[in-house]
Structure formats: structure tokens, C-alpha cells
Amino acid sequence: MPGIHIRRLGAADAADYRSIRLAALKGAPEAFGSTYEAEVKRPLAHFIERVASCPVFGAYQGPYERNHIVGMVGYKRQESARDRHKAFVWGTYVEPAARRRGVARALMEALMLEAVREVEQLTLSVVKDNQAAAALYRALGFEPYGVEPRALKSHAGYADEVLMVCFLARLPGAPNPGAARD
């Protein structure tokens, strides 16, 4: 992907994260649990906390000194002793002008490369009508395991979500799934 680079976001990138998050909520409101109206009111400190509390990756376009964030994805590791082996992927979004160029795949691959170091499986949910996203997730090793009916509600009605899982031990370079994890 010429002109696109992926990196993990930190506190210094919070304004970029806020920008792409709000663009996602405004541009694809049916795909997210939150709303633009709720998050536009949040202070920058909220976005700093988000990128500090869990891995969030950004896709940037353009020369490094003038780059522009065009995509994002994050994951949240479960915290209790019995489910720390898994994490939930959230917030996948790529601006329309950057789509169909492998940006979402590159974001997901960066996320999975990091996640395989600390969890055994990733779960996610995707709006049932979003066939392009579901196809990408399947190509990356995610398998559907159910459907949550009426998972999201908006002024347009309800949206079902397909629940998907990827067992990272099946990926090349994955740690031994029987090894102890903290």
C-alpha cells in the first residue's frame, strides 16, 4: 500500500484518534454502538484514556510530516481470570476514499500480530448486512459462531450482528496455546 502506514496510537495521537472515531460515527452510524452526538461532547482526555487503556491502531496516508489518519481498529483484552485468554475487536473503520486499497486488512493484520502475543482468541461483531467486512474477517481466519438479533438500534430500526471468532493459535508464529499466560 504505497502512501499508507499503520502504527499503534499513543497519547500524542489522541486528537487523530478522536478525528477518525468521530468520522466513523458520523459516516457509518449503523456500524457502531456509540453515536456521534454522544462522543463529540467528550473531552480529549477521554480519547487519551482510550488509546492508553487498550491497543488502538491507526492507518495514516501521505508523507510522514503531513500524514492524515484514514482508518482505525482496536481491541480490548478481557480482564477476569477465566477470560483473559480472549479480546474483543472494536471500532474497525476506514474512510471511504481509502477503501478497497487493503487498509482494513493491514489494520487487522497489525492488530492480530500484537494480539497473538497476549491472547489466544479474538472475537468481534459485524452488522449482518456488511458483507465486505464479513468477507475480510473470514479471509483473516474469523469464523461466524452466531447472530445477535436486534444487536443495535437506531432511528432507522434494528440491525442484527454476526458474532465471529478467530483462534490465534492457528496463525503462523502463534505461541503455544498450552503455555501459561498471565
N, C-alpha and C positions, 0 to 999 in steps of 0.2 A: 504494500500500500504506500506508494510514494506520497510524501507530504503528510502522513498520519503517524503519530507516535502515541503509544499507550504508556501511562505511568500511574502508580499508586498516588492518590491525593493525600496531602497533609494539611495541617492548619493554615499554611500560607496559601493554599489553593481553595480555601473556603468560599471566597467570592465567585470563583469559577464554578464550583460545585453548586452553589446557590443559583447561579445563572442557568446552568443546564437542567437542574432539578425543576425550576420554575418553567422553563421552556417545555420540559416533558409534561408537566401537569397541565399546561395550557394547550399544548399541541396534541396530546393523546390522553385526555381526561378519563376515558373509558378503561385505560390500562392500569390505573394506579388506585390504591386505596385511599390516598390523601387527595386533597384538592388544591388548586392554585390559590383560591381565596383564603384557605387556612394557612398555607405556607408562606405566602407573600408577606404576611404580617409578622413572621418570625424574625427575630434579630439575627445578625450574622453569627452571634455566639452559638445559636442552635446548630448552624451548619458546621461550625468549627468542631463542636461536640460530636456531630455525626461522623465526620471524617477521622476524628480521633478515637472513636469508640469501636469502629469496625472498618475492615478494608473496603475502600471505595476506589475504583479505577476510573480514570478519565482518558478519553481519546482526544488528542489535540491535532489540529490541522494547521499547516503553514510553517514558515521558518520559525525556529525556536524563539527568537526575540519578539516575534509578533504573532505567536500561535493563538488559536481560538479553540475553546473546548467545543466538541461536536457530539460527544457521547459519554455515557457513564454506565456503571454497574457496580453493585456492592454485594457483600454477603455478611451475615450475622451468625456467628457461632452460637449454638445453644449453650446454656450455662450450667444446667444441673448435672450432677454426677452421672446420671444414666443416659443423658442425651448429648453429652459434649462431643460425641463422635460425628455429629452432623451439623450442618449450617444451612441457612436459608438464603437463596439468591434473591435479590430485590433490585428494583429501580433500573432495569435494563432499558436504555433509551439511546437512540441515535437520531440526530437532526435529519429531517427529510432530505436536505441537499447532500448529505454524506452517506445516505443509504445505498445499498447494492454495490458497495465497494469493499466489503469484508470487515468493516469497522466493528459491528456487533460480534462477529466471530473472534476478532482479535481481542476485544474486551473480555469476552467469556474465556478465551484461552489463557489470558493473563490471570484472571480470577481463579481459574481451575489450577493453574500452576502454583499459585500461592496456597490455595485451599488444601491441596493434596498434602501439604506439609503439616497440617494440623487437624484435619478431619477425614473421615472415611467416606462420607457421602454428602451430597448436596441435594437439596430439594428446591423446587420453585413452583410457581403457579403462573399460568399464561391464559389470558382470555381466550375462550374456546374459538372465537372467530378469527384470531390472529394466527392464520396458517403459516405465514412466513416465519414468525418467531418459533412456533412449534416445530417446524421443519429444521430450523437451525439447531434447536436444543436436541432434537433426535440425532442429528448428524454429529453432535458433540458427545453422544453417549447417554443422554437422558431418556428415560422410558416413562410413559404415562402409567400411573397407578390408580387413577380415579378422577372423578369430576366433582367439584363442589358446585351444586346448583345455586343460582342466585348469590354468588360469592360477593359481587359488587352491585351497588345500587346507585343510580344517578337519576337526573331528571328525564333521561332517555329510557329508563327502565332498568331491568336486571341484566347482569352478564354472568354466565357460568365460567368457571375457571377449570382448566385441566391441570391436575397435580402431577408433577414429574419428579423423578429421582435419578441421580447418577451415582453409581458406586465407584468411587475414585480408585479403589484397589485394582480395578480392571484397566486403568490407564497406564501407559508406559511410564516408568520411573516412580510409580506409586510406592510408598513404604509398605512394609509387610503388615497386612491387616491384623495379624495376630499379635503384633508388638504392642506393648503397653503405651498408652497415651496419657498425658496429664489432664 
